[in-house]
Amino acid sequence: MHLSKRNNQILILLFAGVLMSALDISIVGPAIPAIENTMQLDGHNISWIFSIYLLFYLFGIPILSKLSDIQGRRSIYILSLILFAIGSGVVSISDDLRILLAGRAIQGFGASGIFPVAAATIADVYPVEKRGRALGMLGAVFGIAFIIGPILAGTILHYSSWNTIFLINLPFAFILIIFAIFVLPGKPQEEKPSFNGKGILMLVTVLFSFSFGLNNLDATRLAESFFSWTVLPFLLLVLIVLPLLIRHERTQKNPFISIELFASKQLRLVGIIAFGLGLFQSSIVFIPKLAVQLFEVSPSKASFMLIPLVLATAIVPPVSGRLLEVIGSRMIIFTGLVIAVVSLVLFSLLSGNIYLFYIASGCLGFGLAIRASLKYALLNETGAKERASALGMLMILIAVGELTGAALIGVIITGSKSIAAGFGYAFLLLTFLTAILVVLSLFLKKRKKELVKIISE
C-alpha cells in the first residue's frame, strides 16, 4: 500500500476515534436534564456524572499512554476503544446512579488512551514536514464535536430516551476496532521494560487525591469545606506523595513520568503553558452563566452564544497546523496567547455590548487552538519510545489546569458581593496569568532552532 494512502487511512481512523470520544463529552450536557428526571437526582449527584469521567480519564492517561509506548499503538488503541464501548454499553442500560457512574468511569478510562495514542501515532507515521497539519486536523475534532454534539443529542432526545445517546457508540466503536486491526501500526518496542507498578500507583494517588479534593470544595462555605474530611486529607496526601513519586521516578529505567524530559527548557515551558491553557480553558464552563447575567437570556440561548468560540476551535487548528510547518510553534503559541488575553480582558469588562461578547468568545477559541502547537513542540523534543507518555503528561497538565481554574473561578464568584463582580475579578485574574504565559512563550525555541531539532531526528 502506498505510504501516503496508508497514512491518510490512519488519520481518518484516529480522527474518527477522537471524534467519538469528544462527541461523548459534548452530548452529555443536553442529556443531563433527562437523566436527572429519570433517576430523580440532585445537583451534587449530577456533578459526579462529569467528575467521575474526568477522574478516571486523568489516571488512565499515564497507564495507557505508557503501555502504548511499550506494547505498540495498535493494541492499546484497540483496548481503549473496547473499554470506551463497554462503558457506553453500561451507561446505556443503567437505571441506577451507581451503574451509571461505573459506566462513565469505564468510558473515561477508555477515552484516556484514545487521545494521546492518536497524537503519538501521528508522530510515528507522519514525516516531520507534514506532522503539523495532521495534528491541526486532529485538534479541530473538538470544535466539530461541540458543533454537532448538541444537535445530535437534541435530535435523539426528541425521538428516543437518553440511553440511546450512549448506545450509538457501540456500532461506531466496533467499526473503528475492525479498521484499527488492519490499518494501525502495531510494532512494540523490541526491549520490553518491566511495568512500573509502584510509580503508577503513586501517580494515580496524586491525580485522584487532587481531583477529588478540589471537586469537593464548596465555594459557599469555603473554609469549612477546605478543612472537611473530603478535602484536606486528600490535598495533604498530594503534598506527601508527590515528592515521593518524583524521587521514585528518578531511579526508574522505565518511569511513567520522565523527569529527564523536564530538563529541557523547551519542555518545561511547554508544560507550564499547558497548565495555563487549562486554567483559562476552564472559563468556558462559566461563560454561558455570564451571558445570562449580562443579557438576561435563557440558559439554552446562552449556550448558542458560544457559537463563535466553537467555530474558532473547529476552523483555526487546521490552519495553524499548516502554519506550524512554516513559522514554527513559538509564533503560533505566542499569537494564540495574545488573542486569549484580548478575549479575557473583554470578558472582564462585563460589557453589555453583545458584539463585544461574540468577539471575546471567538478570540477565546483562537487561544484554545494552541493545543496542537504545544503537542507539536513537545513531539519535536521527544523520541519515539516516549512520545505517548510525554503527550499523556501534557494532557494531564491541561486537565489539572482545568480543575484548578474551575475551582478558582468558582471560589472568586461565590466570594464576591455579586455574581457580576465575581466574573469581573475572575476574568481579570485569568488575564494576568495568561499575560505571564505570553511572556514565557517568547522563550520557546525560534523556528531555526526548532528546525535543527527536527532535522536531527
C-alpha positions as CSV (number, residue, x, y, z in Angstrom):
1,M,0.0,0.0,0.0
2,H,1.3,3.5,-0.9
3,L,2.6,5.2,2.2
4,S,0.6,8.4,1.8
5,K,-2.6,6.4,1.2
6,R,-2.0,4.4,4.3
7,N,-1.2,7.5,6.3
8,N,-4.4,9.1,5.2
9,Q,-6.3,5.9,6.3
10,I,-4.6,6.1,9.7
11,L,-5.5,9.8,10.0
12,I,-9.2,9.0,9.2
13,L,-9.2,6.3,11.8
14,L,-7.6,8.4,14.5
15,F,-9.9,11.4,13.6
16,A,-13.0,9.2,13.9
17,G,-11.9,7.7,17.3
18,V,-11.2,11.1,18.8
19,L,-14.4,12.4,17.4
20,M,-16.4,9.6,19.0
21,S,-14.8,10.4,22.4
22,A,-15.2,14.2,22.0
23,L,-18.8,13.8,21.0
24,D,-19.4,11.9,24.2
25,I,-18.2,14.9,26.1
26,S,-20.4,17.4,24.2
27,I,-23.6,15.3,24.2
28,V,-23.7,14.6,28.0
29,G,-24.8,18.1,28.8
30,P,-28.0,18.0,26.8
31,A,-28.8,14.6,28.3
32,I,-28.4,15.7,31.9
33,P,-32.0,17.0,32.4
34,A,-33.4,13.8,31.1
35,I,-31.1,11.7,33.3
36,E,-32.0,13.9,36.3
37,N,-35.7,13.4,35.7
38,T,-35.4,9.6,35.2
39,M,-33.3,8.9,38.2
40,Q,-34.5,11.7,40.5
41,L,-31.0,13.1,41.1
42,D,-29.9,16.3,42.9
43,G,-27.3,18.8,41.8
44,H,-24.4,17.1,43.7
45,N,-25.1,13.7,42.1
46,I,-25.4,15.3,38.7
47,S,-21.9,16.8,39.0
48,W,-20.5,13.3,39.6
49,I,-21.6,12.3,36.1
50,F,-18.9,14.7,34.8
51,S,-16.4,14.3,37.6
52,I,-16.2,10.5,37.6
53,Y,-15.4,10.6,33.9
54,L,-12.7,13.2,34.4
55,L,-11.2,11.3,37.4
56,F,-10.7,8.0,35.5
57,Y,-9.7,9.9,32.4
58,L,-6.9,11.6,34.4
59,F,-5.4,8.5,35.9
60,G,-5.9,6.4,32.8
61,I,-3.7,8.7,30.7
62,P,-0.3,7.7,32.2
63,I,-1.2,4.0,32.2
64,L,-2.5,3.6,28.7
65,S,-0.1,6.1,27.0
66,K,2.9,4.4,28.6
67,L,1.7,1.0,27.6
68,S,1.3,2.1,24.0
69,D,5.0,3.1,24.1
70,I,5.8,-0.4,25.3
71,Q,3.2,-2.7,23.7
72,G,2.6,-0.8,20.5
73,R,0.0,1.7,19.4
74,R,-2.5,-0.7,17.8
75,S,-3.1,-3.0,20.7
76,I,-3.6,-0.1,23.2
77,Y,-5.7,1.9,20.8
78,I,-8.0,-1.1,20.3
79,L,-8.1,-1.8,24.1
80,S,-9.1,1.9,24.6
81,L,-11.9,1.6,22.1
82,I,-13.1,-1.6,23.7
83,L,-13.2,-0.1,27.2
84,F,-15.0,3.0,25.8
85,A,-17.6,0.8,24.1
86,I,-18.1,-1.3,27.3
87,G,-18.5,1.9,29.4
88,S,-21.0,3.2,26.8
89,G,-23.0,0.0,27.0
90,V,-23.1,0.1,30.8
91,V,-24.3,3.7,30.8
92,S,-27.0,2.9,28.1
93,I,-28.6,0.2,30.2
94,S,-28.3,1.9,33.6
95,D,-31.4,2.7,35.6
96,D,-29.4,3.4,38.8
97,L,-26.9,6.1,39.6
98,R,-24.2,3.6,40.8
99,I,-24.4,1.7,37.5
100,L,-24.3,4.9,35.5
101,L,-21.2,6.2,37.3
102,A,-19.5,2.8,36.8
103,G,-20.1,3.1,33.1
104,R,-18.9,6.7,33.0
105,A,-15.7,5.7,34.9
106,I,-15.0,2.9,32.3
107,Q,-15.7,5.4,29.5
108,G,-13.3,7.9,30.9
109,F,-10.6,5.3,31.3
110,G,-11.0,4.2,27.7
111,A,-11.0,7.7,26.4
112,S,-7.7,8.4,28.2
113,G,-6.0,6.1,25.8
114,I,-7.6,7.3,22.6
115,F,-6.4,10.9,22.7
116,P,-2.6,10.5,23.5
117,V,-2.2,7.4,21.4
118,A,-3.8,9.1,18.4
119,A,-1.3,12.1,18.6
120,A,1.7,9.7,19.2
121,T,0.7,7.6,16.2
122,I,0.7,10.7,14.0
123,A,4.3,11.5,15.2
124,D,5.2,7.8,14.4
125,V,3.9,7.6,10.8
126,Y,4.0,11.2,9.5
127,P,7.2,12.8,8.4
128,V,8.1,15.9,10.4
129,E,7.3,18.3,7.5
130,K,3.6,17.0,7.5
131,R,3.2,16.5,11.2
132,G,1.8,20.0,12.0
133,R,-1.1,19.8,9.6
134,A,-2.1,16.3,10.8
135,L,-2.1,17.4,14.4
136,G,-4.0,20.5,13.4
137,M,-6.8,18.4,11.9
138,L,-6.9,16.2,15.0
139,G,-7.2,19.4,17.1
140,A,-10.2,20.5,15.0
141,V,-12.1,17.4,16.1
142,F,-13.1,19.0,19.4
143,G,-14.6,22.1,17.7
144,I,-16.5,19.9,15.3
145,A,-17.8,17.7,18.1
146,F,-19.1,20.7,20.1
147,I,-20.9,21.9,17.0
148,I,-22.7,18.7,16.1
149,G,-22.9,17.1,19.6
150,P,-25.7,19.2,21.0
151,I,-27.6,18.9,17.7
152,L,-27.2,15.1,17.6
153,A,-28.2,14.8,21.3
154,G,-31.3,17.1,20.8
155,T,-32.4,15.0,17.8
156,I,-32.0,11.7,19.6
157,L,-33.8,13.0,22.8
158,H,-36.7,14.2,20.6
159,Y,-37.4,10.7,19.2
160,S,-35.9,8.4,21.9
161,S,-34.7,8.2,25.5
162,W,-31.3,9.5,26.8
163,N,-30.0,5.9,26.9
164,T,-29.9,5.9,23.1
165,I,-27.3,8.7,23.0
166,F,-24.7,6.3,24.6
167,L,-25.9,3.2,22.8
168,I,-25.0,4.5,19.4
169,N,-21.3,4.4,20.5
170,L,-21.3,0.6,20.2
171,P,-21.6,0.1,16.4
172,F,-19.3,3.1,15.9
173,A,-16.6,1.6,18.2
174,F,-17.0,-1.8,16.6
175,I,-16.3,-0.4,13.1
176,L,-13.2,1.5,14.4
177,I,-11.8,-1.6,16.1
178,I,-12.0,-3.6,12.9
179,F,-10.5,-0.7,11.0
180,A,-7.7,-0.4,13.5
181,I,-6.8,-4.1,13.3
182,F,-5.9,-3.7,9.6
183,V,-4.6,-0.1,9.4
184,L,-2.7,0.9,12.6
185,P,0.9,0.0,13.0
186,G,1.4,-2.3,16.0
187,K,5.1,-2.9,16.4
188,P,6.0,-2.8,20.1
189,Q,9.4,-1.9,21.4
190,E,12.0,-4.6,20.9
191,E,13.2,-4.2,24.5
192,K,10.3,-4.9,26.9
193,P,10.9,-2.9,30.2
194,S,9.2,-4.0,33.4
195,F,5.9,-2.4,34.4
196,N,6.5,0.3,36.9
197,G,3.6,-0.6,39.2
198,K,4.8,1.4,42.2
199,G,5.2,4.5,40.1
200,I,1.8,4.3,38.6
201,L,0.1,3.6,41.9
202,M,1.7,6.8,43.4
203,L,0.8,8.8,40.3
204,V,-2.8,7.6,40.4
205,T,-2.9,8.5,44.1
206,V,-1.7,12.1,43.4
207,L,-4.1,12.6,40.5
208,F,-7.1,11.1,42.2
209,S,-6.5,12.9,45.5
210,F,-6.0,16.3,43.8
211,S,-9.1,15.9,41.6
212,F,-11.3,14.5,44.4
213,G,-10.2,17.2,46.9
214,L,-10.8,20.1,44.5
215,N,-14.2,18.6,43.4
216,N,-15.4,18.6,47.0
217,L,-14.6,22.2,47.7
218,D,-17.8,24.1,48.5
219,A,-17.4,27.7,47.5
220,T,-20.4,28.8,49.6
221,R,-18.6,27.7,52.8
222,L,-15.0,27.6,51.6
223,A,-13.1,27.5,54.9
224,E,-15.4,24.8,56.4
225,S,-15.2,22.6,53.3
226,F,-11.5,23.0,53.0
227,F,-10.9,21.5,56.4
228,S,-13.5,18.8,55.9
229,W,-12.5,15.1,55.7
230,T,-13.4,15.0,51.9
231,V,-10.9,17.8,51.0
232,L,-8.0,18.5,53.4
233,P,-6.8,14.8,53.8
234,F,-6.7,14.4,50.1
235,L,-4.8,17.6,49.4
236,L,-2.3,16.7,52.2
237,L,-1.9,13.3,50.6
238,V,-0.9,15.1,47.3
239,L,1.8,17.1,49.2
240,I,3.2,13.9,50.8
241,V,3.1,11.5,47.8
242,L,4.2,13.9,45.0
243,P,7.8,14.3,46.3
244,L,8.0,10.6,46.8
245,L,6.8,10.0,43.3
246,I,9.4,12.3,41.8
247,R,12.1,10.7,43.9
248,H,10.9,7.2,42.8
249,E,10.7,8.1,39.1
250,R,14.2,9.5,39.1
251,T,15.5,6.0,39.9
252,Q,13.5,4.0,37.4
253,K,14.6,2.8,34.0
254,N,11.0,2.8,32.8
255,P,9.4,5.8,34.5
256,F,5.8,6.9,33.9
257,I,6.9,10.5,34.5
258,S,10.2,11.0,32.7
259,I,11.8,13.6,34.9
260,E,14.6,13.9,32.3
261,L,12.1,15.4,29.9
262,F,11.7,18.5,32.0
263,A,15.5,19.0,32.0
264,S,14.8,20.6,28.6
265,K,13.9,24.3,28.9
266,Q,11.6,23.9,25.9
267,L,9.6,21.2,27.6
268,R,9.4,23.0,30.9
269,L,7.9,26.0,29.1
270,V,5.5,23.7,27.2
271,G,4.4,22.1,30.4
272,I,3.8,25.5,32.2
273,I,1.9,26.9,29.2
274,A,-0.2,23.6,29.0
275,F,-1.2,24.1,32.7
276,G,-2.0,27.8,31.9
277,L,-4.1,26.7,28.9
278,G,-6.1,24.5,31.2
279,L,-6.6,27.5,33.6
280,F,-8.2,29.8,31.0
281,Q,-9.9,26.9,29.2
282,S,-11.9,26.2,32.3
283,S,-13.6,29.6,31.9
284,I,-15.7,28.1,29.1
285,V,-17.9,26.4,31.7
286,F,-18.8,29.8,33.2
287,I,-19.3,31.9,30.0
288,P,-23.0,30.8,29.4
289,K,-23.8,31.9,33.0
290,L,-22.0,35.2,32.3
291,A,-24.2,35.6,29.2
292,V,-27.3,35.0,31.3
293,Q,-26.2,37.7,33.8
294,L,-25.3,40.3,31.1
295,F,-28.0,39.9,28.6
296,E,-30.8,38.2,30.6
297,V,-31.2,35.4,28.2
298,S,-32.3,31.8,28.8
299,P,-29.6,29.2,29.6
300,S,-30.3,27.4,26.2
301,K,-29.8,30.7,24.3
302,A,-26.7,31.5,26.3
303,S,-25.2,28.2,25.1
304,F,-25.8,29.1,21.5
305,M,-24.0,32.4,22.1
306,L,-20.8,30.3,22.3
307,I,-21.0,29.5,18.5
308,P,-18.1,31.9,17.7
309,L,-15.9,30.1,20.2
310,V,-16.9,26.7,18.9
311,L,-16.4,27.7,15.2
312,A,-12.9,29.1,16.1
313,T,-11.9,25.8,17.8
314,A,-13.0,23.9,14.6
315,I,-11.5,26.2,12.0
316,V,-8.3,27.5,13.5
317,P,-6.4,24.3,14.3
318,P,-6.1,23.0,10.6
319,V,-4.9,26.5,9.5
320,S,-2.5,26.9,12.4
321,G,-1.3,23.3,11.8
322,R,-0.2,24.2,8.3
323,L,1.4,27.4,9.6
324,L,3.4,25.4,12.1
325,E,5.4,23.9,9.3
326,V,6.2,27.4,8.0
327,I,6.7,29.7,11.1
328,G,7.1,27.2,13.9
329,S,5.3,26.6,17.2
330,R,6.7,29.6,19.0
331,M,4.9,32.2,16.9
332,I,1.6,30.3,16.9
333,I,1.6,29.8,20.6
334,F,2.6,33.5,21.3
335,T,-0.1,34.8,18.9
336,G,-2.8,32.5,20.4
337,L,-2.0,33.6,23.9
338,V,-2.1,37.3,23.0
339,I,-5.5,36.8,21.4
340,A,-6.6,34.9,24.5
341,V,-5.5,37.9,26.7
342,V,-7.7,40.1,24.5
343,S,-10.6,37.8,25.0
344,L,-10.2,37.6,28.8
345,V,-9.9,41.4,29.0
346,L,-13.1,41.9,27.1
347,F,-14.9,39.4,29.3
348,S,-13.5,41.1,32.5
349,L,-15.1,44.4,31.4
350,L,-18.5,42.8,31.6
351,S,-19.7,44.9,28.7
352,G,-23.4,44.8,27.8
353,N,-22.4,45.0,24.2
354,I,-23.4,41.7,22.6
355,Y,-21.0,42.2,19.7
356,L,-18.0,42.5,22.1
357,F,-19.2,39.4,23.8
358,Y,-19.2,37.5,20.5
359,I,-15.7,38.9,19.6
360,A,-14.4,37.8,23.1
361,S,-15.9,34.3,22.6
362,G,-14.3,33.9,19.1
363,C,-10.9,35.2,20.4
364,L,-11.0,32.6,23.2
365,G,-11.5,29.9,20.6
366,F,-8.3,31.2,18.9
367,G,-6.5,31.0,22.2
368,L,-7.6,27.4,22.8
369,A,-6.3,26.4,19.4
370,I,-2.7,26.5,20.7
371,R,-3.2,22.9,22.0
372,A,-2.0,21.4,18.6
373,S,1.1,23.7,18.7
374,L,2.0,22.6,22.2
375,K,1.8,18.9,21.0
376,Y,4.0,19.8,18.0
377,A,6.6,21.5,20.2
378,L,6.6,18.5,22.6
379,L,6.9,15.9,19.9
380,N,9.9,17.6,18.3
381,E,11.7,17.2,21.6
382,T,10.9,13.5,22.4
383,G,11.9,10.2,20.9
384,A,9.6,7.5,19.6
385,K,9.9,5.4,22.8
386,E,8.4,8.2,25.0
387,R,6.0,10.0,22.7
388,A,2.7,8.8,24.0
389,S,3.7,9.0,27.7
390,A,5.0,12.6,27.1
391,L,1.8,13.5,25.4
392,G,-0.1,11.9,28.3
393,M,1.8,14.2,30.7
394,L,0.8,17.2,28.6
395,M,-2.8,16.2,28.7
396,I,-2.6,15.7,32.5
397,L,-1.2,19.2,32.9
398,I,-4.0,20.7,30.9
399,A,-6.6,18.7,32.8
400,V,-5.1,19.7,36.2
401,G,-5.1,23.3,35.0
402,E,-8.8,23.0,34.1
403,L,-9.6,21.5,37.6
404,T,-7.6,24.3,39.3
405,G,-9.1,27.0,37.1
406,A,-12.7,25.9,37.6
407,A,-12.2,25.7,41.4
408,L,-10.5,29.1,41.5
409,I,-13.2,30.8,39.4
410,G,-16.0,29.2,41.5
411,V,-14.4,30.5,44.7
412,I,-14.0,34.0,43.3
413,I,-17.5,34.3,42.0
414,T,-19.1,32.9,45.2
415,G,-16.9,35.1,47.5
416,S,-17.8,38.3,45.7
417,K,-20.6,40.7,46.6
418,S,-22.4,40.0,43.3
419,I,-22.1,37.4,40.6
420,A,-21.3,40.0,38.0
421,A,-18.4,41.5,40.1
422,G,-17.2,37.9,40.7
423,F,-17.0,37.3,37.0
424,G,-15.1,40.5,36.5
425,Y,-12.5,39.6,39.2
426,A,-12.2,36.1,37.9
427,F,-11.5,37.1,34.3
428,L,-9.2,39.8,35.4
429,L,-7.1,37.2,37.3
430,L,-7.1,34.9,34.3
431,T,-6.0,37.9,32.1
432,F,-3.0,38.5,34.4
433,L,-2.0,34.8,34.5
434,T,-2.3,34.4,30.7
435,A,-0.2,37.6,30.2
436,I,2.5,35.8,32.1
437,L,2.2,32.9,29.7
438,V,2.6,35.3,26.8
439,V,6.0,36.4,28.2
440,L,7.1,32.8,28.8
441,S,6.2,31.8,25.2
442,L,8.8,34.3,24.0
443,F,11.5,32.0,25.5
444,L,10.4,29.0,23.4
445,K,12.7,27.9,20.6
446,K,12.6,30.1,17.4
447,R,11.9,28.3,14.2
448,K,15.5,28.0,13.2
449,K,16.4,26.2,16.4
450,E,13.3,24.1,16.1
451,L,14.3,23.1,12.6
452,V,17.7,22.0,13.9
453,K,16.0,19.6,16.3
454,I,13.7,18.3,13.6
455,I,16.5,17.7,11.1
456,S,18.4,15.7,13.7
457,E,15.5,13.2,14.1
